[in-house]
Amino acid sequence: MDIDESKKYGSHVAESPNGNGEKAYDVQHGETRDNSDELQRHLGNRQIQLIAIGGSIGTALFVSIGGALNKAGPGSLLMAYTFYSIVMGCVNNSIAEMSVYMPVSGGFVRLAGHWVDEALGFAAGWNFFFYEALLIPFEITALHTVLGFWRDDIPVWGVAIAVIILYAACNVLAVQAYGEAEFWLSGGKVILIFMLYCFTFITMVGGNPRNDAYGFRYWNKPGSMRAYLAPGTKGEFEGFLAALWAASFCIVGPEYISMVAGEAKRPRTYIKNAYKTVYWRYGIFFILGALCTGIVVPWNDTELDAVNNGGKGAGTAAASPYVIAMTNLTISVLPDITNALLVTSIFSAGNTYTYAASRSLYSLAVQGHAPRFLRKCTRNGVPIWCFAITMCFPFLSFMAVSSASNEVLTWLVGLLTAAGVIDFIIMMLTYIAFYKATQAQGIDRKTLPYYGWFQPYQTYFALAFEICVMFVSGYRVFLPGNFTYDVFFTTYTMVGVTPCLYVFWKLVKRTKIIPSKQVDLSWDAPLIDAYEASFISPPTGFWTEMIQLLGFRRGVRDDVRNV
């Protein structure tokens, strides 16, 4: 779209305010800026694509998925991961339409505050910030635990200091440094998962030291579905629910693409491409990953049952169903390679949480939901004070020096596990408001840079499903003889806290839900249109950037702006 196209979205003024009374784009003087704030668009196509992959692949896919297999069986595991991937595809379809059209810093957090209710943006921002920030020390602790696969005398404080320094180096210099680090780290995740897929196929057809072509043996014996908690069909359904809950924390991704949209080059092209590839990533990484997990090891394997119930090896690579399968087949060396790549995966996850937490805090400051001084950015576009505050959270990993404190840290992180599902609920509520606004203001959604199909029905479906997941996640505590206060509060605290944040800001600021006809759909559109129009070269393809990375086509001028 060119600059004039923004008029059909309701922009008829020469200056487009960014929500804080500041100029975002001055048509008369021809000023072109990256953003209406101080963040800079430096993330290239290949970096965005790998960040999208890294955001949708975590250690849960390699290790924690064994716990879901142990509770549900391979059939229920595959059904749960397939079904939840479909739901997340609906979430992706909704947030993509909004983020590609309005790729602002803070992503879905600012969209919620600007298009639904300022109080919703306040609640979404603080919910997402604490969720991401508190996951950083958790990942550092997990990294130390995984290193224990090789030796158990590595000091926690040593690992924590080293990781904190590396996170600081990746995030304080410029967004390019974070993007480049994630590009290589996410590449390690891709290598790991395809290595495990190859291991699954080769060994299941007989390519293993025992020459045992086991195929789908474990689907027949002990069976494809496990009765969990209760016998019979009811127990099999409870096993499916347990696997579905595990899938809800394993299958993510759209929120991280939304967060980098404000610092992406040519977002209308590169962010759009990233969202479009999310669908097949769900199929390749999560659905196929669940299938492979159920092939390589039976759900009643004694080692799998032991490590997933707090036994030796719990939380390390030894808990991975793939490593257990390698051990069962007497395969050496490969478990060490798997663990080494797991280390990079965990580091990558913590690095992404550091970035997302600092940017969500920055978005809160931009909206006036956090102190104004947090809007200060370096010359390279890094929100320095937001980064400094975020880097205080990794020091909580020192609590792991004491086993009692480590339990407190685990309990604290458990309080926020529902926050991820709440984020998706907020995205769906925001899209419903956005959809109604386009209808009320006579805007044809097919003219938008990204057009989401089957709307708004698929959004209502995803919203209803995520609400159900949020409330039934802790159903086990309501069973006779199973109620415990710690499990109840760790499961449902954020379900109560986030609405309280919403009500608090609504009462303090007297905010109102924005009527559909008054929703500002132009917002930063003139600025983004002008930024996109300033390029005089065509967009750079992913594989073109990859070839350039190898030293070829260096003379080709890509992403050149007329400034």
Sequence and secondary structure as in RCSB ss.txt:
>XXXX:A:sequence
MDIDESKKYGSHVAESPNGNGEKAYDVQHGETRDNSDELQRHLGNRQIQLIAIGGSIGTALFVSIGGALNKAGPG
SLLMAYTFYSIVMGCVNNSIAEMSVYMPVSGGFVRLAGHWVDEALGFAAGWNFFFYEALLIPFEITALHTVLGFW
RDDIPVWGVAIAVIILYAACNVLAVQAYGEAEFWLSGGKVILIFMLYCFTFITMVGGNPRNDAYGFRYWNKPGSM
RAYLAPGTKGEFEGFLAALWAASFCIVGPEYISMVAGEAKRPRTYIKNAYKTVYWRYGIFFILGALCTGIVVPWN
DTELDAVNNGGKGAGTAAASPYVIAMTNLTISVLPDITNALLVTSIFSAGNTYTYAASRSLYSLAVQGHAPRFLR
KCTRNGVPIWCFAITMCFPFLSFMAVSSASNEVLTWLVGLLTAAGVIDFIIMMLTYIAFYKATQAQGIDRKTLPY
YGWFQPYQTYFALAFEICVMFVSGYRVFLPGNFTYDVFFTTYTMVGVTPCLYVFWKLVKRTKIIPSKQVDLSWDA
PLIDAYEASFISPPTGFWTEMIQLLGFRRGVRDDVRNV
>XXXX:A:secstr
  GGGGGGGT  SSEEE SSS EEEETTTTB  S SSS    B HHHHHHHHHHHH  GGGTTTHHHHHHHH HH
HHHHHHHHHHHHHHHHHHHHHHHHHHS  TTTHHHHHHHHT HHHHHHHHHHHHHHHHHHHHHHHHHHHHHHTTT
 S   HHHHHHHHHHHHHHHHHS HHHHHHHHHHHHHHHHHHHHHHHHHHHHHHTT STT    TTHHIIIIIS 
   SSSHHHHHHHHHHHHHHHHHHH   HHHHHHHGGGBSSHHHHHHHHHHHHHHHIIIIIIHHHHHHHHHS TT
 HHHHHHTTT TTTTSGGGSHHHHHHHHTT  SHHHHHHHHHHHHHHHHHHHHHHHHHHHHHHHHHTTSS GGGG
 B TTS BHHHHHHHTTGGGGGGGGGSHHHHHHHHHHHHHTTTHHHHHHHHHHHHHHHHHHHHHHTT  GGGSSS
  SSTTHHHHHHHHHHHHHHHHTTGGGGSTT   HHHHHHHHHHHHHHHHHHHHHHHHHT     GGG  SSTTH
HHHHHHHHTB S    HHHHHHHHTT STT   S B  
